[in-house]
Amino acid sequence: MGRALRADAERSVRLILEAAERVLAADPGATLEQIAEAAGVARTTVHRRFANRQALLEALTESAERQLAEAIEEARPDTAPPLVALHRVTANVLRVKGAWSFALGHPAAQACTTGAVWAGVNARCLELFGRAQREGLFHPEADLEWTRRVYYALIGEALNDARGRDPESLAALVADTLLHGVGQRPGAP
C-alpha cells in the first residue's frame, strides 16, 4: 500500500513539473492554481508537494538540470568516438532543452540554480572538446573555451529554429557548422 502511494506521489510530482514547464513557458507569472489545473490535480496537491512557488521553481529547475546531465552522460562523451559523441550530446541536449525551455533558460528559473550542474556541463563539454582536439577533429590551436561558447550559441540558435527540424537533423547541422563553418571548403565545387 505504501509503495503504491509513493508511486502515486511520484506520478503527481512528475505531472506537476511537466505542467509547470508548459504553463510557465507560456506565462511566467502563472499561479500555482493554474499549474494545478494544467496538471489535472487539486490545488492542495500542488501545495502539499511544494510549499510555495519558489519551491516549485527550484524542483522544476533541479529536475530539468538532472535530465540535462543524464542526457549528456547517455551520449557516452568519454568513450564514443569524438564525432559520434559530439552528435549524440548535441541531439540529446537539444531534446532536453527543447522540452524544458523555461526551466533551463528563463531568468526566474535560473535564479533557483546553484550553478553546480552548469559547471559540470561546461567541464564535460571541454573534456569532450579536448579529446576531439587530441584526436584531430579540432584544429590543434583551437581555443576550446571559445569553441565551447560558439557551440552553445549554435545550440541556442538550433533551439530557435522555426523550421520544425528534428533534434537529429539540428545536431548534424550544429556539428557541421562547428567543425566546418560556413565558408567554402577546399576542393568543393
Secondary structure, DSSP 4 states (H G I P E B T S, - for coil): -HHHHHHHHHHHHHHHHHHHHHHHHH-TT--HHHHHHHHTS-HHHHHHH-SSHHHHHHHHHHHHHHHHHHHHHHT-TTTS-HHHHHHHHHHHHHHHHHHTHHHHH-HHHHTT--SHHHHHHHHHHHHHHHHHHHTTSS-TT--HHHHHHHHHHHHHHHHT-TT---HHHHHHHHHHHHHH-SSPPTT--
